[in-house]
Amino acid sequence: MTLAAPLRQPRDTAPEELSGAALRSHARSWLDSNLPAHFRTDRLSPEKPSIDETIAWEAAMHRAGLVGITWPKAYGGFGRSLREHLVISQEIGRTAMPESLNSIGKELAGPIIQAVGTEEQKLTYLPAILEMREIWCQGFSEPEAGSDLAALRTRAERDGNVWRINGQKIWTSGAHNSQRCLLLARTGTVEDRHRGLCLFAVPMDLPGIRVNTIRSIDGKDSFCEVFFDNVEVDEKDALGLPDEGWNAAIRVLGIERATNRMHRAWRFDSEIAHLVSACKSDPRLSALLDDGYYRRRIGASVGDAEVLKSYVETVVEALVSGESIGSRGSLAKLHWSEAHQRFAALAIELLSKASLPHGDAVKAAIARFETIYLHSRAETIFAGTSEIQLGIIADRILQLPKGK
Ligand SMILES: Cc1cc2nc3c(=O)[nH]c(=O)nc-3n(C[C@H](O)[C@H](O)[C@H](O)COP(=O)(O)OP(=O)(O)OC[C@H]3O[C@@H](n4cnc5c(N)ncnc54)[C@H](O)[C@@H]3O)c2cc1C
């Protein structure tokens, strides 16, 4: 596959006709034959995918029927069931491909636009997300409003046919590469808290928007601070009703914690298999695999990944049966982030004991697991910290009395 291919191409398969095992087999063989070697994070490669290559790759995944699986066909999707989405997520999870550049568009903005957007907004935004013509970022957190999102201060004031936005967002992942921002801004007063908030689909090239990148511990410019100085957003880019932004935001966060990135459970599984295979390639690490201490810890991670996989499958079945996600996404988010962080620390600890000089398999594993380890530090923070998930589980699932 040529990655520099133009984005708006005809679809290269007829995936609508495939189902069940045939769909799984299509996804597996397409990924195996098309994923470029230098995208694979389990191999040593001097070259990293560029933004243009990533955009072309994700657009190709969409043409192959592996993205927008449950979205209606009218908006560029494939109109399939959540169970079929799960099958494809499992296949994506078993490959060592990088996370999507447009996961905010595909997994947060897309579902919320389908829930609260007008027909015109759906036709405008949704195909552009799937075809990778528009990459989205999420402008929720502010310097004084993270866990307590209802404290946010960025203001949106009505001025004729536009909303005038003033304020600052922070930790906005990928804002510097984005064409649109899913912005949560205040239309009422700070004292209104949950009332008087609105969601916007803000074009990132509007005058008055300034983006500064923030370097993260892994040396990447992963997130940004975004300043809005009298930015005029057309009224057609307001999503949902002006005072309904909080309810829409809570739905976004519910989706973020429960059904998006379902592939993570199967990726976790394949990371464990990668660590074990790298250890087997090295005499000292092979010996450690026989050590009861490390066997128990690897076994605990295998158990964690199994729990997570069955949890994802349970949530999918519940949704297919018409039940709502409710607060249950908090259980999956808490379990995945804490368990993955423990596993990443174990991987780094084990690999640090490899024989010298390192063989290629160990070198590749060190490069991959160092990145995973550094990123895992953030996993218990983004999409709601572990303490916030514990609070939600205590209040809404266990209905424990509130502490003082
Ligand atoms: C890698 C990464 C990417 C991110 N990407 C985005 C993005 O794209 N868009 C976006 O809008 N945001 C993003 N965020 C921000 C993220 O949502 C916030 O960091 C998170 O909500 C926590 O907010 P905070 O950093 O302000 O911490 P605070 O809310 O100030 O929390 C500080 C500490 O106090 C604890 N705490 C706070 N309140 C309570 C409570 N009620 N009970 C118990 N403990 C509490 C927290 O658990 C935490 O340990 C990202 C964060 C990271 C790390």
The ligand as a Gaussian input file, in Angstrom:
#p B3LYP/6-31G(d) Opt

LIG

0 1
 C       -1.739000      12.461000      28.898000
 C       -2.911000      13.358000      29.205000
 C       -3.718000      13.769000      28.179000
 C       -4.805000      14.614000      28.446000
 N       -5.565000      15.042000      27.395000
 C       -6.581000      15.899000      27.620000
 C       -7.338000      16.422000      26.520000
 O       -7.086000      16.091000      25.339000
 N       -8.316000      17.312000      26.774000
 C       -8.624000      17.699000      28.052000
 O       -9.555000      18.474000      28.208000
 N       -7.916000      17.244000      29.116000
 C       -6.896000      16.356000      28.926000
 N       -6.151000      15.903000      29.991000
 C       -6.395000      16.450000      31.319000
 C       -7.031000      15.482000      32.299000
 O       -8.383000      15.288000      31.981000
 C       -6.831000      16.081000      33.693000
 O       -5.436000      16.057000      33.974000
 C       -7.571000      15.306000      34.754000
 O       -8.956000      15.482000      34.608000
 C       -7.153000      15.729000      36.173000
 O       -7.263000      17.099000      36.311000
 P       -6.030000      17.996000      36.884000
 O       -4.821000      17.631000      36.127000
 O       -6.482000      19.409000      36.890000
 O       -5.823000      17.469000      38.378000
 P       -6.676000      17.882000      39.655000
 O       -8.136000      17.797000      39.343000
 O       -6.154000      19.178000      40.175000
 O       -6.312000      16.721000      40.658000
 C       -5.083000      16.700000      41.411000
 C       -5.116000      15.474000      42.337000
 O       -6.217000      15.610000      43.272000
 C       -7.066000      14.475000      43.185000
 N       -8.462000      14.874000      43.333000
 C       -9.092000      15.907000      42.703000
 N      -10.399000      15.955000      43.060000
 C      -10.593000      14.918000      43.917000
 C      -11.741000      14.418000      44.618000
 N      -12.944000      15.007000      44.485000
 N      -11.592000      13.320000      45.390000
 C      -10.380000      12.710000      45.523000
 N       -9.244000      13.142000      44.898000
 C       -9.360000      14.221000      44.102000
 C       -6.842000      13.910000      41.790000
 O       -7.182000      12.528000      41.737000
 C       -5.366000      14.175000      41.575000
 O       -4.603000      13.148000      42.181000
 C       -5.081000      15.039000      29.771000
 C       -4.253000      14.605000      30.821000
 C       -3.176000      13.787000      30.549000
 C       -2.307000      13.350000      31.696000

